[in-house]
Amino acid sequence: MEIRLEKLDDNRWLIPKDGNMRVPGLIFSNQRLIREIKKDQSLLQVANVATLPGIVKYSIAMPDMHWGYGFPIGGVAAFTIEEGIVSPGGVGYDINCGCRLVTTALKAPDVLPRIKELVNALFKNVPTGVGSTSPLRLSKGDEAKVAVEGAAWAVKNGYGQPQDLERTEDHGAMAGADPAVLSERAVKRGLDQLGTLGSGNHFLEVQVVDEIFDQDIARHFDLFQDQITVLIHSGSRGFGHQICDDFLKEMAQHVFTSGVQLPDRQLACAPLKSDLGRRYFAAMACAANYAWANRQVLMYFTRETFEKGLSLSPRELGMQLLYDVCHNIAKKELHKVDGHELLLCVHRKGATRSLPPGNENVPEVYRQAGQPVLIPGDMGTLSYVLAGAEGALENSFGSSCHGAGRVLSRNQAVKAAKGRSISRELEDKGIFVQSRGKRTLKEEIPEAYKDVSQVVEVVHNAGLAKKVARLRPIGVIKG
């Protein structure tokens, strides 16, 4: 299928409805980024998603979009509850992969002289890498509680403070989780990974607030120039991966036996109202809650390391959660479509919720400013804090981008990094990095990603979210 693009304005492109597409495709991008987007098959994936039953309005993709499993990464699609579907490929393998931004009372001069020492301590105290295990050892009963209670379980067990839950999307717990639907393999994989960072593009990054774009909103978010912050990027680890794998196999069989015609078998799905659809949703909620608890524990390890490593009291450190957002999720939400309010299942795969000022789902502490939207770069690149804007509800089911988006596959990145010392290159830029393996650094080289500043500019100019602050990395740990 040849994909035809029509430019709507400087930040939006349309894929007209064609063939079996039930709705058009809508791409948020500028002229520069669209050239990168055309290099892979992600535009075809947007068109393929538009053929799924019950989809409404548009099949959407953000400016960080790139090829993924079934749905493009950076994809957003909403489905009616009555006729629509739920698809593991529209959520992703790393269920509730997300970001948690932590602020401090410190300024750059307080930390820069000891950044190597601090990064080494973080690398020692925060389990990282493929198959890494946590000092926490959960019983099956405890794991079931984590799967239902999410971040609240961690707080109740001493890994944080009640106010952390107020500053976490959905208060760190998605309703409807049911551990009874999980496979033994998924349960086993989750027992020793709570409080681990993982590998790949997951990271823990010490940053400096490099520029403030909106002083009023920055004050609401307790951000100030030259401030030290920490960004934690991780998800549901092997627990969520196994849940996705289990249900993809079951849904692929369902599609085969039911005779449903799909343009791509990776779009395996089930009706939302079916037993299979309900079971996947309950399992996905378990993984989402595990991920929120995971980031809550990681934040606790980070706070302990800062206090001990810098010999600071909790008051001197002033570390507190700004916000925690998830990237890979399907949620049932009310949205207006053609003037009518509908309950929809919104898939966000590599996309972040973005809610405007006054929205009831924005924590009260931020309701006047809008929901914090966190857009990470990777290692050697910048990250951004934005605030949700009204345009997101009008045009993207309350969604924004989630990062820069890859332009090189991991194998391509490794080839591009051949013969180079990535850690030395980053240190020459003032960024001290610790990683469990050299290959991870090569896979995650800055040039493997789009220009995150360009991606954020599209989101800002399209009215999906408003730029608030820019963050510059000074220390990173990776798996």
URBELFEN-V633202 format. One record per run of one state. SS is the DSSP state (A for helix, B for strand, O for the rest). FROM is the first residue (numbers start at 1). TO is the last residue. If there is no record, write none. Layout:
BEGIN
((SS | FROM | TO) (SS | FROM | TO))
END
This chain:
BEGIN
((O | 1 | 4) (B | 5 | 9) (O | 10 | 11) (B | 12 | 15) (O | 16 | 23) (B | 24 | 28) (O | 29 | 30) (A | 31 | 37) (O | 38 | 41) (A | 42 | 49) (O | 50 | 54) (B | 55 | 66) (O | 67 | 72) (B | 73 | 80) (O | 81 | 84) (B | 85 | 86) (O | 87 | 87) (A | 88 | 90) (O | 91 | 97) (B | 98 | 107) (A | 108 | 125) (O | 126 | 126) (B | 127 | 127) (O | 128 | 139) (A | 140 | 149) (O | 150 | 150) (A | 151 | 156) (O | 157 | 161) (A | 162 | 166) (O | 167 | 167) (B | 168 | 168) (A | 169 | 172) (O | 173 | 178) (A | 179 | 181) (O | 182 | 183) (A | 184 | 190) (O | 191 | 195) (B | 196 | 196) (O | 197 | 202) (B | 203 | 212) (O | 213 | 214) (A | 215 | 220) (O | 221 | 226) (B | 227 | 234) (O | 235 | 236) (A | 237 | 258) (O | 259 | 264) (A | 265 | 267) (O | 268 | 269) (B | 270 | 271) (O | 272 | 274) (A | 275 | 309) (O | 310 | 313) (A | 314 | 317) (O | 318 | 319) (B | 320 | 326) (O | 327 | 327) (B | 328 | 337) (O | 338 | 339) (B | 340 | 349) (O | 350 | 350) (B | 351 | 353) (O | 354 | 363) (A | 364 | 366) (O | 367 | 371) (B | 372 | 375) (O | 376 | 382) (B | 383 | 388) (O | 389 | 389) (A | 390 | 395) (O | 396 | 398) (B | 399 | 401) (O | 402 | 405) (B | 406 | 406) (O | 407 | 409) (A | 410 | 416) (O | 417 | 421) (A | 422 | 428) (O | 429 | 431) (B | 432 | 435) (O | 436 | 437) (A | 438 | 443) (O | 444 | 445) (A | 446 | 448) (B | 449 | 449) (O | 450 | 451) (A | 452 | 461) (O | 462 | 464) (B | 465 | 478) (O | 479 | 479))
END
